[in-house]
Amino acid sequence: TITPLLKRMEKIGLIERERSLQDERKILVCVSDKGKELEEKAVSIPMQLIQNLGKSKLSINDLMTLRNQLNELIDVLQNKESK
């Protein structure tokens, strides 16, 4: 379930949780200021990667090969976690 993830995020200050006043079975989740700061940093990462790759001497084929290998690595790691 998502509850353990939310608890970890709350513990490190990325989100805030509170019970709904209308329906106490519901828990409202809001992104904290610290969470918003992290989001801003995370959003800039793809552009930084693109800029840095543009400066590299790797060809498009090299980059595509690297992407494929990274995707394979991600698949292997995800399969390990699910076992």
Number of C-alpha atoms within 10 A of each C-alpha: 5 6 8 9 10 15 15 12 15 18 11 10 14 20 19 18 14 11 12 12 10 7 8 10 9 11 13 12 14 13 16 15 13 12 18 13 12 12 13 10 10 11 10 10 11 10 11 11 11 11 11 10 14 11 9 9 8 12 11 10 9 11 12 12 12 13 12 12 12 12 12 12 12 12 12 11 11 11 10 9 8 6 5
